[in-house]
Amino acid sequence: METRHRTQDGGRKREGGTPGRISRGTFLKSAGAALVLVAGGGVYRAADQGVFGVGEGPAYEPWENWRSGEGPMALVSAAILAANAHNTQPWLFRVGESRIDLFADTGRDIGSVDPYLREMHIGVGCALENLLLAAGAKGYDHRLTLMPDDSDSTHAARIDLSPGRAASSELYEAIPNRHTNRAAYDTTRSVAFGTLEALRALGENDSGVNVSWFTTYAERKRVGDLIVGGTEAFIADEQQSHDSDAWLRHDWSVLQQKRDGLTLDAQSLPPLLAVGGKMLPESSEKTNNEYWLASTKDRHVPTAAAFGILAVRDDRDDAQRIRVGRLWQRMHLWATTQGLAMQPLNQIHERAEREEALGIEPRFGDALEELIGDPGWRGIFTFRTGYPTVEAPESPRRAVGDVIVGAAGKRS
């Protein structure tokens, strides 16, 4: 696996201890008492909107019972906790006694945000990585075939299973603890060169995936400015803005029904803002966009200790995208074991593909090529990493039964 590593510019390391964390449950209980006194009738909306039940309800049960299930079905329980864009959970599984077939669920695409289904296949790759980690932990050997059916472009992978020796792993045990952290990262702590090299080494057996690190101030500013610019262009694009906003879940009952999408809790808002956001009427698309841009400018970009970009030889090859997803999931799981936070920031790629789809000037497409600096590689996934200042919350998940299809490709 090739890599280009830029020298990191350091930073003061916090002496001892771990980042301070606020217990959401403790805060919400105390805040709830105050809100009852101050808000009067507003407490009823607070209850309806889940102010006092962060991470609770059927939509969050998969995080608790992820080890459940018998036989190959137990592997799916782990797979559905994988990372994925906009929490669309774009996967379906056909499960047999000795085989699991994994499909991309094209009915859950993000429209103009992902016109060539790049993010969808990366998400499917993340689910595949979790599934294979679970296979080893549950005592299965496996044979993997990517894109096994030329006549079905949605058939992402076939996993043939056979009895093996159970061997759990640190990454498997980290599955329920891995969450996207959208909060500010600790700017007093840098990520050591050795840590970044260890992350890179997780993909060293795949020569078809490349990692570029951006760690100096100048490099981070270059990437960060493009991410902010991509966000501005994104929200100025009426169709992209609308397609993205459709996956925001403001209403507690809708969240519990759909069990997908981005929630207020997942934005890692300061606790008081999260409470207020749930109690107030649903915000407009314009307001959501303004908050996203402000968060990108003031929180996501400036507190990143490092940016990374994953690249492949052919950015339109679904198998290569799936391999990037596997590596991203592996990196995020390992980072979780090391106390690191991670967050995808794919606005550059989303705008580059939108430019191509519309046939307009490739502002972000050209900028991305310049960032990679090698015409033999195509960047398809950008992320930030650093040390957290707060604990990342869980996101809703569909139940296993909702992602199983029958022999004929129909939902069970």
N, C-alpha and C positions, 0 to 999 in steps of 0.2 A: 504494500500500500504506500503510495507516494504521499509526501506531506511537505508543506512549506511552513516554516515556523519563524515568526518575527519575535525579536527580543522584547521581553516585557519590561516596562519602565518602573516597576517596583511600586512601593507604597508602604505606609506604615502598617505594621501588623499588630492587631489587637493582642495585648498580653493576656493570655489565658482565657478560659471560659468560653461560652458559646453565646451567640446573639441572643439578646433578651427577647422573650416571647410573651405575648399577651394571650391568656386563655380566653378563647372566644366564648366558651360556655360561661365562665365566671363573669366576663364583662356583660354579656347579654342578660344574665340574671339580674345583676345590679342595675344595669341600664333599664331593664324592663320595669323595675319598681319605680324608677324615676319617671319613666314615660307614662306609667299608669296615672301618676299624680299630675303630670303636666299636660298630657295630651288628652285626657278625658276619653271621649268616644274614639279617639284615634287608636286606642289599644286594640279595638276589634279588628281594624285593618292590620295592625301589627301582627296579631295572631294569624290572620288569614294569609299574610305574606311570609310567614315563617321566620319572623324576626327572632322568636325564641326557640327556634328549632334548626339552627345551622347544621347542615350535614345530616339531617334526619329525614325520615320518610322513606317510602319504597324506592325512590330514585337513588338513594345512597346505600341501599342494602348490599349490592354487589361488592362493595369494598369490605364488608364484614364477613360475607360468606364465600369469599373467593376460593377457599380451599374445598368447597363443597362439590358434590357431584361424584359420580362413579364412572370408572373406565375413561374412555376418551372425552366424555362430556366434561370431566374435571379440567381438561386442558382449555376448554372454551371459557370456563369461569375465570381463568387467569388472563386469557387473551383479551377479553373485553375491557380490561382496565388499562389498556395501552394508550399512549399519547395519540392525538389526532387533531387535525385542523378544525377549529371552531366547535370542537366536541360534537361533530356530526356522526361519529361512530360508523364509518362507511364500510362495514363488513358483514358478511353472512357466512355461515358454516354449514356444511353437510357432513354429518357425523355417522360413521359406521363403526363396526367392531374393531377394525384394524386400519381404518383410513379416515382422515379428515380432509375435506376439500374446502378451501378458503376462496371466497368470492368478493370482489369489489361491488358494493351496493351502489350502483350508479343513480339510483333514485334518491340518494342523499348527497348529491353534489352541491357545490356552493355557487353554481352559475358562473357569472362573469368574474368572480373571485378566483376561480380555478378552471379556466376554459379548456385546458388540456388534461385535466384530472391528475396533475402532478401531485398535489397535496393529498388527494384521495389515495393514490397508490403508496405514498410515503406512510400514511396512516395505516394502511393494510399491512405494510411491512413491519410497523411497530407491533401490531397485533400478532403477527407471525412470530416475532422474536419472543414475546411473552409465552406464546403457545409452545414453542420449542423448549424454552426453559422449564415450563411445567412438565413437558414430556419426560425430560431427564429426571425431574424430582419425583414423578409418579411411577418411574420404573419402565419407561419405554425407550427403546432405540427407535430411530426414525430414518427414513429416506425422503429427502425433499426434492420436489420438482417444481420449479417456478414456471408460470404461464404454460401449463401442461397441455392446453387444448387450443390449437390454432383456430378452431372454428368458434371459440367463445372468448372474447377479449376480457370478460369479467372474471374468468377463472384464473385467479392469481397464483394459487399454489395447491399442490397435492402433497399431503404428508402421509406416507405409508408407515404404519406403526408395527413394531414387533416387541415381544417381551425383552426386557433388559434389566440392568441393575440400577435400582433407584439411587440417585445421587443428587441431592439438593445442592443449591449453590447460593452464594451471597446475593447474586443478582435476582434469583428467584424469590428469596425472602424479602427483597426490597420492593417487590411489585406493588403491594398495597400502600407503600409509603412514598411512592413517586408521584409528584404533582407539579404542574406548571406553576412557577412562582412569578407573579406579575407585580410584586411589591418592589420597593427600592432595595438594592443590595448594599452591603456594607462597604463604603468607600474607603475605610481605613485598612482594609485587607486586600492584598493582591492574591492572585492565584499563581502558585509557584510553577516554574517551568516544568518541573518533574510531574506535576499534576496534569498539566496540559499534555505532556508526552504520554502519560498513562492513559488518558482519554483517547489519544490518537492510536495507541497500540491496541485498543479494543477492536480495531478494524484492520489490523496488519495482515490478516489472512485473506483480505479481499483487495486485490490490486486494482479493481475497477472502481474504487471509491477513494476520493482524495479529501484531505482536511487542510484548510488554510486557517491559520490563527492570526488575529489582529489584536495586538496587545499594547503597543506603545500609544502614547497620547495622540500622536498624529494619525496613526492607523485607526484608532477607535473613533476619532473625530470624523475621519473620512467615511467610515462605514455608517456611523451614527447620523451624519448629515444626510446621507442617502436614505436611511430608514425614515427619518423625519420628513424628507421631501417626498418619499413614496407614500407616507401616510397622508400628507396634504393632497397629493394627486389622487389618491384613492377616494377620499371623502368628497373631493370635487367632482368625481365621476358618479353621476346620479345612479347608474345601474349597479356599479360595484358597491356603493354605499347601501343601496336598498337590499341587495342580495346578502350582504354581510349582516345587516340589521335584523333580517328575518330569523337569525339564529340566536338572538339575544332573548333570554328568558327572564322577564320582569315579574310575572305573576306566579305565585307559589303553586297554585293548583295546576297551571299549565306546565310548570316545571315537573311536577310529580306525574303528570299524565304523559308528557313527551319523553322525559328522562334523558334529555340531551341538551345541546346548546351551551351558551355562555351565561353564567349567572352573576348577580351582583357580588355574591360571596367569593367567586372565583377571581374577581378583579383585585382581590387583596386590598380593598379600601380600608382606610382607618376605621376602626369599629363604629365610631359615632356616625360617620358618613354612611356606612353600610346600613345601620339601623334607620337613619333618616331616609335613605334611598328607597328602602322597602316600604316605609310608611307613607311616603309621598305618592301622588299619582304617577303613573307610568310616564317616563321621560320620552321626549320626541327623538326622532332619528337625528335631527340636527344637534340636539343636546348630547346625545350619545357620541356623536362624532367629535364634538368639541372636547368632551372628556377624554376620549381616546387619544386625540392629538396632544392634549396637555399632558397626559400620562406618558406618552412616548417622549415628548420633549423634556419633561421635568423629572421623570422617574426611570423609565426603562433605559434610555440611551445614556444619560450622564452617570448612572451608577453601575454600569456594566464594567466588570474587571477585565473582560475579554469578549470579543466577538469571534464566532467561528462560522465558516461556510463549508458545507459539504457539497462535493461536486462529483460528476460522473462523466464518462466519455460521450454518452448520447442521452440528452435530457428528455427525449421523447420515447425512450425504451422503458416499458413498464417494469420489466424485471430489474433493471438498474435502479429505478425509483424505489422498488420494494426493498432492494438491498440497502439503500440509504436509510429507509425507515427502520430496518433491523438495526443498523449501526446507531441511529439516533436513540432508539429505545435502550440499547445496551449502554450507550454513553450516559443517558439520563439516569438509568438505574444505578450505575456505578457511582455517578456524581452524588446520588442520594445517599449511598453508603458512606460517602466522604464528607457529608454535611454541606455540599455545594447546592446552589440553586441554579435552575436553568429555565429559559423561556425562548420559544421560537419567535422570530421577528422577520416574517417573510414578505414584508411590504415591497421590497425591491423586486422580488421574483413575481409577485402578483401584478405589479405594474408593468414589468417587462413583458409578461405574457399577454396582458391586456393591450399593450401597444401593438404587439404582433397580431392579435386577433382583430384589432381595429384597422391595422395597416397604417398606423401613424408613426411619427418620428420616434425611433427607439432610444429615447433619453436614458431610461433605466436599463434597457438591454445593453446598450453600449457601456454604461457605467459598470455594470456587473462584469462584463468581459474584462474591463480594465482592472477591476478588483482582483479577479482570478489571475490575470497576467499570463495565461497560457492558453492558446487557441485549442489545445487538445482536451481541455477540461471545460465542463459546463456547470456553473454553480446552480444548485436547485434548492438549497435550504440554508437559511441564516438563523443564528441563535446567539443569545448572550448567556454568560455565566458569571458567577460571583458568589460571595457568601451571603446568606439570607439575613434579613433583619427581623422577619416574622415568619411564622410557619405557614406554608401554602395550604389552602383548603382543598377538600375533595370536590370533584365535579360529578354531576349526576350521570348515571349509567343505566342503559337498558338492561333488562333481565336476559339471562341466557336464552330463555324460551323465545324471546323476541328476535333473535338473530340466527335461529336454526331454520334451514330449509330442508324439504324432503328430497327424495330421490329424483324427482322430476324438476327440481329447482324451485319448487313452490314453498312458501312458508308453512311450517308445521302448525 
